[in-house]
Amino acid sequence: KDGEVMRIFNLSIDGKTYPACCGIRALAQLQKRYGSLKEFENKIFSRSEDTEKSENYLDEIDYQALLDTTILFLEEGAEATGKKAPDKKIVYAVSNPAKLATEIFTAYAGSMFPENENDEKNSESQTEGK
């Protein structure tokens, strides 16, 4: 549809790629589940000073939140593309949870901003000049 931006991305899990989506419905579910999007962010990708020193943040990932969010994004992606959602077992057996956490957080962060911020700024400046 013209003008509509779908927040669909390719989520790679152990060498296979699946459509996933972090749209407004997924964001609303995350907000409801965790109380705020900031709290969600802290569960998926937070780094304390101690963690930064050790360069290992695996202990700080909330794995249940990662599991739930991955399944949510995959189900939303399936619905948005009209495809069947992959079996949850692929998420249960993911071989690299740190990589998955990074991909999920990157998709989440990317969903919060327009794909081309310059287009939005140009549109705003043209509107102001009228």
N, CA, C and O of each residue as an XYZ file, in Angstrom:
520
protein
N       0.844     -1.188      0.000
C       0.000      0.000      0.000
C       0.880      1.240      0.000
O       1.889      1.285      0.705
N       0.511      2.237     -0.779
C       1.307      3.456     -0.854
C       1.329      4.173      0.486
O       0.301      4.323      1.147
N       2.524      4.614      0.874
C       2.666      5.406      2.089
C       2.716      4.594      3.369
O       3.034      5.131      4.430
N       2.403      3.294      3.284
C       2.405      2.475      4.491
C       3.741      1.751      4.600
O       4.185      1.108      3.649
N       4.371      1.857      5.749
C       5.651      1.210      5.959
C       5.425     -0.020      6.824
O       4.973      0.089      7.964
N       5.735     -1.171      6.288
C       5.644     -2.402      7.064
C       6.999     -2.627      7.728
O       8.039     -2.498      7.083
N       6.986     -2.948      8.962
C       8.221     -3.185      9.705
C       8.601     -4.660      9.625
O       8.756     -5.332     10.644
N       8.748     -5.151      8.391
C       9.110     -6.544      8.176
C      10.619     -6.610      7.955
O      11.191     -5.788      7.238
N      11.244     -7.586      8.574
C      12.680     -7.781      8.412
C      12.950     -9.275      8.306
O      12.110    -10.100      8.666
N      14.112     -9.601      7.818
C      14.521    -10.998      7.738
C      15.270    -11.356      9.008
O      16.276    -10.732      9.345
N      14.777    -12.357      9.706
C      15.409    -12.815     10.940
C      16.135    -14.120     10.636
O      15.520    -15.109     10.237
N      17.438    -14.108     10.828
C      18.258    -15.281     10.550
C      18.431    -16.097     11.829
O      18.907    -15.593     12.847
N      18.039    -17.361     11.756
C      18.198    -18.268     12.884
C      18.887    -19.517     12.372
O      18.326    -20.275     11.581
N      20.098    -19.719     12.830
C      20.881    -20.904     12.470
C      20.900    -21.178     10.969
O      20.665    -22.302     10.524
N      21.183    -20.131     10.201
C      21.366    -20.278      8.764
C      20.107    -20.199      7.920
O      20.192    -20.197      6.692
N      18.953    -20.135      8.544
C      17.703    -19.993      7.794
C      17.122    -18.613      8.077
O      17.287    -18.064      9.166
N      16.449    -18.073      7.090
C      15.877    -16.737      7.215
C      14.354    -16.825      7.220
O      13.746    -17.541      6.424
N      13.763    -16.071      8.143
C      12.311    -16.057      8.313
C      11.820    -14.616      8.311
O      12.509    -13.727      8.810
N      10.618    -14.373      7.746
C      10.062    -13.025      7.849
C       9.612    -12.767      9.287
O       8.981    -13.613      9.922
N       9.944    -11.605      9.770
C       9.553    -11.206     11.119
C       9.064     -9.766     11.050
O       9.373     -9.042     10.103
N       8.308     -9.359     12.045
C       7.746     -8.013     12.025
C       7.713     -7.430     13.430
O       7.328     -8.094     14.393
N       8.124     -6.182     13.519
C       8.023     -5.439     14.770
C       7.219     -4.179     14.476
O       7.758     -3.074     14.415
N       5.927     -4.373     14.297
C       5.027     -3.265     14.016
C       4.376     -2.761     15.290
O       4.750     -3.158     16.394
N       3.415     -1.897     15.129
C       2.783     -1.255     16.291
C       2.089     -2.276     17.198
O       2.073     -2.109     18.417
N       1.518     -3.327     16.612
C       0.866     -4.337     17.444
C       1.884     -5.079     18.311
O       1.629     -5.338     19.487
N       3.027     -5.419     17.735
C       4.080     -6.086     18.512
C       4.611     -5.148     19.597
O       4.845     -5.570     20.729
N       4.798     -3.873     19.246
C       5.275     -2.909     20.245
C       4.278     -2.773     21.389
O       4.668     -2.694     22.554
N       2.992     -2.747     21.053
C       1.962     -2.657     22.095
C       2.002     -3.873     23.011
O       1.845     -3.745     24.225
N       2.210     -5.051     22.433
C       2.292     -6.260     23.254
C       3.518     -6.244     24.153
O       3.448     -6.657     25.311
N       4.648     -5.766     23.623
C       5.858     -5.669     24.450
C       5.653     -4.687     25.598
O       6.042     -4.952     26.735
N       5.041     -3.556     25.286
C       4.776     -2.539     26.307
C       3.862     -3.090     27.395
O       4.097     -2.865     28.583
N       2.833     -3.801     26.994
C       1.894     -4.385     27.954
C       2.576     -5.459     28.803
O       2.380     -5.518     30.017
N       3.370     -6.296     28.162
C       4.021     -7.418     28.841
C       5.083     -6.949     29.848
O       5.203     -7.517     30.934
N       5.848     -5.914     29.487
C       6.979     -5.498     30.324
C       6.756     -4.184     31.066
O       7.619     -3.759     31.833
N       5.624     -3.541     30.853
C       5.325     -2.298     31.557
C       5.766     -1.064     30.799
O       5.122     -0.018     30.882
N       6.862     -1.178     30.059
C       7.346     -0.081     29.229
C       8.328     -0.644     28.208
O       8.892     -1.720     28.404
N       8.524      0.085     27.128
C       9.480     -0.365     26.123
C      10.912     -0.287     26.658
O      11.765     -1.090     26.278
N      11.170      0.673     27.533
C      12.502      0.783     28.152
C      12.808     -0.476     28.972
O      13.928     -0.985     28.940
N      11.811     -0.969     29.701
C      12.008     -2.185     30.498
C      12.268     -3.374     29.572
O      13.101     -4.229     29.874
N      11.556     -3.428     28.448
C      11.814     -4.476     27.462
C      13.260     -4.392     26.965
O      13.959     -5.403     26.908
N      13.702     -3.184     26.608
C      15.075     -2.996     26.127
C      16.086     -3.529     27.137
O      17.057     -4.189     26.765
N      15.857     -3.243     28.404
C      16.780     -3.687     29.437
C      16.842     -5.209     29.540
O      17.878     -5.765     29.905
N      15.754     -5.875     29.226
C      15.734     -7.338     29.312
C      16.466     -7.986     28.140
O      17.092     -9.034     28.297
N      16.385     -7.368     26.979
C      16.980     -7.963     25.782
C      18.429     -7.534     25.589
O      19.262     -8.348     25.193
N      18.738     -6.289     25.857
C      20.070     -5.808     25.497
C      20.532     -4.724     26.468
O      20.561     -3.544     26.118
N      20.888     -5.118     27.668
C      21.432     -4.127     28.590
C      22.848     -4.527     28.946
O      23.178     -5.709     29.031
N      23.668     -3.526     29.150
C      25.055     -3.785     29.505
C      25.425     -2.906     30.692
O      25.369     -1.678     30.625
N      25.796     -3.556     31.757
C      26.242     -2.813     32.931
C      27.725     -2.513     32.777
O      28.379     -3.010     31.860
N      28.247     -1.696     33.682
C      29.678     -1.393     33.625
C      30.504     -2.653     33.794
O      31.515     -2.829     33.113
N      30.084     -3.537     34.700
C      30.809     -4.795     34.905
C      30.799     -5.639     33.634
O      31.803     -6.265     33.293
N      29.678     -5.654     32.943
C      29.556     -6.435     31.722
C      30.464     -5.873     30.650
O      31.124     -6.628     29.936
N      30.508     -4.550     30.528
C      31.361     -3.940     29.515
C      32.818     -4.299     29.755
O      33.570     -4.501     28.802
N      33.221     -4.379     31.003
C      34.604     -4.749     31.310
C      34.882     -6.184     30.896
O      35.963     -6.486     30.391
N      33.915     -7.074     31.107
C      34.134     -8.487     30.800
C      33.825     -8.807     29.340
O      34.195     -9.876     28.854
N      33.137     -7.876     28.618
C      32.763     -8.076     27.223
C      31.815     -9.273     27.037
O      31.695     -9.798     25.930
N      31.152     -9.700     28.101
C      30.228    -10.834     27.994
C      28.907    -10.440     28.624
O      28.802    -10.330     29.846
N      27.911    -10.229     27.802
C      26.618     -9.814     28.344
C      25.609    -10.955     28.368
O      24.432    -10.726     28.648
N      26.045    -12.180     28.079
C      25.116    -13.306     28.038
C      24.369    -13.505     29.342
O      23.211    -13.924     29.328
N      25.004    -13.214     30.470
C      24.344    -13.390     31.758
C      23.251    -12.356     31.991
O      22.394    -12.547     32.854
N      23.271    -11.264     31.235
C      22.305    -10.196     31.446
C      21.087    -10.281     30.535
O      20.139     -9.512     30.692
N      21.107    -11.213     29.583
C      19.953    -11.390     28.705
C      18.865    -12.126     29.477
O      19.128    -13.139     30.127
N      17.661    -11.617     29.400
C      16.507    -12.326     29.947
C      16.062    -13.288     28.851
O      15.385    -12.894     27.902
N      16.450    -14.553     28.992
C      16.213    -15.518     27.928
C      14.730    -15.782     27.678
O      14.337    -16.059     26.544
N      13.914    -15.703     28.703
C      12.475    -15.873     28.487
C      11.936    -14.719     27.644
O      11.113    -14.929     26.753
N      12.397    -13.509     27.925
C      11.981    -12.352     27.128
C      12.462    -12.491     25.689
O      11.732    -12.154     24.758
N      13.681    -12.984     25.500
C      14.208    -13.194     24.151
C      13.384    -14.240     23.410
O      13.038    -14.045     22.245
N      13.074    -15.331     24.067
C      12.267    -16.396     23.474
C      10.882    -15.871     23.089
O      10.440    -16.048     21.954
N      10.208    -15.229     24.032
C       8.862    -14.706     23.787
C       8.846    -13.678     22.657
O       7.948    -13.689     21.815
N       9.842    -12.788     22.641
C       9.891    -11.724     21.640
C      10.187    -12.289     20.259
O       9.599    -11.855     19.268
N      11.091    -13.251     20.191
C      11.406    -13.868     18.904
C      10.159    -14.533     18.321
O       9.850    -14.358     17.142
N       9.455    -15.285     19.140
C       8.226    -15.946     18.679
C       7.186    -14.903     18.265
O       6.525    -15.068     17.239
N       7.033    -13.832     19.050
C       6.098    -12.757     18.709
C       6.438    -12.152     17.357
O       5.559    -12.014     16.507
N       7.705    -11.787     17.141
C       8.115    -11.163     15.881
C       7.923    -12.120     14.704
O       7.523    -11.688     13.622
N       8.204    -13.426     14.898
C       8.004    -14.406     13.829
C       6.520    -14.579     13.502
O       6.147    -14.664     12.332
N       5.681    -14.630     14.525
C       4.236    -14.750     14.291
C       3.690    -13.511     13.596
O       2.855    -13.618     12.698
N       4.154    -12.346     14.003
C       3.717    -11.099     13.356
C       4.200    -11.052     11.905
O       3.473    -10.594     11.024
N       5.421    -11.523     11.656
C       5.962    -11.553     10.298
C       5.173    -12.491      9.410
O       4.911    -12.188      8.246
N       4.796    -13.633      9.964
C       4.003    -14.599      9.201
C       2.650    -14.004      8.843
O       2.187    -14.133      7.710
N       2.026    -13.360      9.803
C       0.717    -12.761      9.532
C       0.828    -11.639      8.501
O      -0.014    -11.527      7.610
N       1.861    -10.813      8.622
C       2.019     -9.677      7.711
C       2.324    -10.122      6.282
O       1.952     -9.439      5.328
N       2.994    -11.258      6.130
C       3.371    -11.728      4.791
C       2.437    -12.803      4.256
O       2.548    -13.199      3.096
N       1.520    -13.278      5.090
C       0.605    -14.325      4.666
C       1.242    -15.707      4.636
O       0.692    -16.641      4.051
N       2.395    -15.830      5.264
C       3.085    -17.121      5.308
C       2.815    -17.812      6.635
O       2.298    -17.210      7.576
N       3.174    -19.083      6.690
C       3.008    -19.855      7.910
C       4.177    -19.545      8.855
O       5.330    -19.495      8.427
N       3.876    -19.340     10.127
C       4.928    -19.096     11.122
C       5.776    -20.353     11.274
O       5.245    -21.463     11.251
N       7.083    -20.193     11.429
C       7.927    -21.373     11.619
C       7.625    -22.057     12.949
O       7.091    -21.440     13.871
N       7.964    -23.302     13.033
C       7.777    -24.073     14.259
C       8.592    -23.424     15.390
O       9.745    -23.045     15.185
N       8.008    -23.302     16.543
C       8.682    -22.678     17.686
C       9.948    -23.421     18.089
O      10.823    -22.853     18.742
N      10.048    -24.697     17.699
C      11.215    -25.492     18.055
C      12.510    -24.896     17.518
O      13.571    -25.080     18.114
N      12.430    -24.173     16.379
C      13.650    -23.560     15.846
C      14.175    -22.491     16.793
O      15.384    -22.271     16.879
N      13.275    -21.833     17.498
C      13.693    -20.820     18.465
C      14.194    -21.497     19.736
O      15.180    -21.056     20.327
N      13.532    -22.548     20.152
C      13.928    -23.258     21.367
C      15.356    -23.776     21.278
O      16.055    -23.853     22.288
N      15.796    -24.135     20.061
C      17.098    -24.760     19.887
C      18.141    -23.837     19.251
O      19.147    -24.314     18.724
N      17.913    -22.534     19.294
C      18.844    -21.597     18.660
C      20.264    -21.818     19.201
O      20.464    -21.976     20.405
N      21.231    -21.825     18.298
C      22.600    -22.135     18.709
C      23.375    -20.914     19.220
O      24.357    -21.067     19.946
N      22.941    -19.707     18.846
C      23.682    -18.517     19.240
C      22.720    -17.457     19.797
O      22.305    -16.554     19.070
N      22.367    -17.566     21.083
C      21.400    -16.618     21.651
C      21.899    -15.174     21.664
O      21.086    -14.255     21.570
N      23.188    -14.950     21.775
C      23.702    -13.577     21.764
C      23.462    -12.928     20.403
O      23.064    -11.765     20.330
N      23.703    -13.677     19.328
C      23.458    -13.158     17.977
C      21.966    -12.896     17.784
O      21.577    -11.878     17.212
N      21.138    -13.816     18.262
C      19.694    -13.644     18.151
C      19.244    -12.399     18.915
O      18.432    -11.625     18.409
N      19.762    -12.203     20.119
C      19.411    -11.017     20.916
C      19.790     -9.743     20.176
O      19.040     -8.767     20.188
N      20.946     -9.750     19.536
C      21.390     -8.575     18.776
C      20.469     -8.321     17.594
O      20.100     -7.176     17.331
N      20.094     -9.381     16.874
C      19.185     -9.217     15.728
C      17.815     -8.705     16.165
O      17.241     -7.822     15.528
N      17.296     -9.267     17.257
C      15.984     -8.843     17.759
C      16.036     -7.381     18.191
O      15.131     -6.610     17.874
N      17.081     -6.996     18.907
C      17.186     -5.615     19.360
C      17.353     -4.666     18.177
O      16.760     -3.587     18.163
N      18.147     -5.053     17.192
C      18.349     -4.211     16.006
C      17.032     -4.009     15.260
O      16.727     -2.901     14.820
N      16.251     -5.084     15.118
C      14.950     -4.979     14.447
C      14.007     -4.084     15.248
O      13.299     -3.249     14.686
N      14.009     -4.270     16.557
C      13.171     -3.447     17.437
C      13.562     -1.972     17.296
O      12.700     -1.117     17.095
N      14.846     -1.678     17.401
C      15.307     -0.284     17.318
C      14.987      0.305     15.946
O      14.586      1.465     15.849
N      15.158     -0.477     14.894
C      14.858     -0.007     13.544
C      13.383      0.283     13.324
O      13.023      1.103     12.480
N      12.531     -0.392     14.085
C      11.097     -0.179     13.917
C      10.641      1.146     14.517
O       9.541      1.618     14.227
N      11.471      1.734     15.339
C      11.093      2.955     16.034
C      11.320      4.215     15.196
O      10.843      5.292     15.554
N      12.056      4.082     14.064
C      12.421      5.244     13.269
C      12.045      5.024     11.810
O      12.014      3.884     11.345
N      11.761      6.102     11.084
C      11.459      5.960      9.653
C      12.662      5.369      8.924
O      13.805      5.519      9.356
N      12.378      4.689      7.801
C      13.468      4.084      7.035
C      14.400      5.139      6.472
O      15.603      4.901      6.357
N      13.872      6.296      6.120
C      14.714      7.362      5.586
C      14.359      8.651      6.317
O      13.398      9.337      5.969
N      15.145      8.962      7.326
C      14.852     10.137      8.150
C      14.959     11.423      7.350
O      14.272     12.395      7.665
N      15.807     11.457      6.317
C      15.946     12.671      5.501
C      14.645     12.987      4.776
O      14.278     14.156      4.658
N      13.938     11.964      4.287
C      12.657     12.205      3.622
C      11.677     12.867      4.572
O      10.959     13.792      4.191
N      11.648     12.387      5.823
C      10.716     12.950      6.802
C      11.096     14.402      7.115
O      10.215     15.257      7.216
N      12.388     14.690      7.269
C      12.838     16.060      7.560
C      12.517     16.979      6.387
O      12.069     18.108      6.586
N      12.747     16.495      5.154
C      12.438     17.299      3.973
C      10.943     17.588      3.896
O      10.547     18.704      3.559
N      10.128     16.618      4.196
C       8.678     16.788      4.168
C       8.246     17.827      5.191
O       7.391     18.666      4.906
N       8.837     17.773      6.390
C       8.498     18.742      7.440
C       8.900     20.145      7.032
O       8.142     21.090      7.252
N      10.091     20.304      6.433
C      10.554     21.655      6.070
C       9.720     22.220      4.933
O       9.488     23.429      4.892
N       9.254     21.372      3.994
C       8.398     21.851      2.909
C       7.049     22.285      3.440
O       6.476     23.262      2.956
N       6.530     21.569      4.433
C       5.236     21.911      5.024
C       5.328     23.238      5.759
O       4.414     24.059      5.686
N       6.451     23.450      6.479
C       6.618     24.691      7.237
C       6.696     25.902      6.320
O       6.266     26.987      6.712
N       7.237     25.752      5.096
C       7.410     26.868      4.186
C       6.126     27.303      3.511
O       6.107     28.345      2.856
N       5.059     26.547      3.648
C       3.789     26.877      2.967
C       2.909     27.751      3.799
O       1.813     28.113      3.368
